[in-house]
């Protein structure tokens, strides 16, 4: 589900003014009607009355406990790790204790080669500097600076990076933030 949430105070984002959750298959077609519904609400008498959106009744509860780390400069990260990247290392962008487990993001330097067997995660490759070549069963795609490609889940691929090249490898695991449940012992 996707959602559009309007808050009473943008700075605090602690009280919901209006929200709507919906399936968004096409942003250009599916979002405008939801925005129109909000505009109609905003013009109605109901918008002038205090709204109650108890967290327990929301379709998607708001996480008010996770501490989001401060932003950092990607350029500073690249500069700090330039020797490792020049040696072709693959370096996690975020520390292991980062609260978001849905995305695994690494920075890859060159010269290097990585093989990724088929996985259940979609992968986005973005070339920050230099050139890389992405090979899948159907052929090879050159990635030049500023270019990107998506490798579908279930597809194995190889990446060859030239010396001095730097790229992002982003894997999306939609179940990464789901709470893990202990397995029930089999009897």
C-alpha positions in Angstrom: 0.0 0.0 0.0 1.1 3.5 -0.7 -0.2 6.5 1.3 -0.6 10.2 1.3 -0.6 11.8 4.8 -1.2 15.4 5.6 -0.1 16.6 9.1 -1.5 19.5 11.1 2.1 20.8 11.7 4.8 20.0 9.1 7.6 20.6 11.5 6.4 18.1 14.2 4.5 15.6 12.1 2.8 14.3 15.2 -0.9 14.8 14.4 -2.5 13.6 11.2 -4.9 16.0 9.5 -5.9 13.6 6.7 -4.7 10.4 5.2 -5.5 8.0 2.5 -3.9 4.6 1.7 -4.2 3.2 -1.8 -2.5 0.9 -4.4 -0.3 3.0 -6.7 0.4 1.3 -9.9 0.9 4.5 -12.0 1.9 7.6 -10.1 0.5 9.9 -12.8 -2.9 8.2 -12.8 -3.4 6.9 -9.2 -2.1 9.9 -7.2 -4.1 12.9 -8.6 -7.5 11.5 -7.5 -6.2 11.1 -3.9 -4.9 14.6 -3.9 -8.3 15.8 -5.2 -10.0 13.9 -2.3 -7.8 15.8 0.1 -8.6 19.2 -1.6 -12.3 18.3 -1.2 -11.8 17.4 2.4 -9.8 20.7 3.0 -12.7 22.7 1.6 -15.3 20.9 3.7 -16.7 21.6 7.1 -15.1 18.4 8.4 -11.6 20.0 7.9 -12.5 22.7 10.4 -13.3 20.1 13.2 -10.5 18.4 15.2 -9.7 15.0 13.6 -9.0 11.9 15.6 -6.7 9.4 14.0 -5.9 6.9 16.8 -2.7 5.1 16.0 -4.4 1.7 16.6 -7.0 2.4 13.9 -4.6 3.6 11.2 -4.0 1.2 8.3 -0.3 1.9 8.4 0.9 3.0 11.9 3.6 5.7 12.1 6.9 4.6 13.6 7.5 7.1 16.4 10.4 5.2 18.1 13.1 4.6 15.4 15.8 7.1 15.6 16.8 8.2 12.1 20.6 8.8 11.8 21.8 12.3 10.8 22.4 12.8 7.0 25.9 12.7 5.8 27.8 13.8 2.7 28.3 11.1 0.1 31.4 13.0 -1.2 32.9 12.9 2.3 32.2 9.2 2.5 33.9 8.6 -0.8 36.9 10.8 0.2 37.3 8.9 3.6 37.2 5.6 1.8 39.1 6.5 -1.4 42.0 4.1 -0.7 39.7 1.1 -0.1 37.6 2.0 -3.2 40.8 2.3 -5.3 41.7 -1.2 -4.2 38.3 -2.4 -5.6 36.6 -3.0 -2.2 32.8 -3.2 -1.7 32.0 -1.0 1.3 28.6 -0.8 3.1 27.3 2.8 2.9 25.5 2.5 6.3 26.7 0.8 9.5 25.3 -2.6 10.5 23.2 -1.0 13.2 21.3 1.3 10.7 17.6 1.1 11.4 16.5 0.6 7.8 16.9 -3.1 6.9 14.9 -2.9 3.7 17.8 -1.6 1.6 21.3 -2.8 1.5 23.5 -0.2 0.0 27.2 -0.6 -0.8 29.7 1.5 -2.7 31.9 -0.5 -5.1 35.3 0.7 -6.3 37.4 -0.4 -9.2 39.2 -2.2 -10.6 37.0 -5.0 -9.4 34.6 -7.7 -10.5 31.6 -8.9 -8.6 29.3 -11.8 -9.4 25.8 -11.7 -8.0 23.9 -15.0 -8.1 20.2 -14.9 -8.6 18.4 -13.4 -5.5 14.9 -12.5 -4.5 15.9 -8.8 -4.3 15.8 -6.2 -7.0 19.1 -4.5 -7.5 19.7 -0.9 -8.7 23.2 0.0 -10.0 24.3 3.6 -10.3 27.7 4.6 -11.7 29.1 7.6 -9.7 32.5 7.8 -11.4 34.2 6.0 -14.3 32.9 3.0 -16.2 31.4 -0.4 -15.3 30.0 -3.2 -17.4 27.0 -5.2 -16.2 26.5 -8.6 -17.8 23.3 -10.7 -17.7 22.3 -13.7 -19.7 21.0 -11.5 -22.5 24.1 -9.3 -23.0 26.3 -6.6 -21.5 25.4 -3.0 -20.7 28.1 -0.3 -20.2 27.4 2.0 -17.3 29.1 5.4 -17.7 29.2 8.1 -15.1 25.6 9.1 -14.1 24.0 6.1 -15.7 22.0 3.4 -13.8 20.2 0.2 -14.4 17.9 -2.2 -12.5 18.5 -5.9 -12.3 15.3 -7.7 -11.7 14.9 -10.1 -8.8 15.7 -13.6 -9.8 18.4 -12.5 -12.3 22.1 -13.3 -11.8 24.6 -10.7 -13.1 28.3 -9.8 -13.1 29.8 -6.3 -12.8 33.2 -5.4 -14.0 34.5 -2.0 -12.9 37.4 -0.2 -14.4 40.2 1.4 -12.3 39.1 4.5 -10.6 35.4 3.7 -11.1 32.9 4.0 -8.2 29.4 2.8 -8.2 26.4 2.3 -5.9 24.8 -1.2 -5.4 21.4 -0.9 -3.9 19.4 -4.1 -3.1 15.8 -3.8 -2.1 14.4 -6.4 0.2 10.7 -5.6 0.8 10.7 -7.9 3.9 13.8 -6.4 5.4 11.9 -4.2 7.9 9.3 -6.8 8.8 9.6 -7.9 12.4 11.0 -11.4 12.6 9.0 -13.9 14.5 10.5 -16.8 16.3 9.9 -20.1 14.7 7.5 -22.5 16.4 9.3 -25.7 17.2 8.0 -28.7 15.2 6.6 -31.6 17.3 
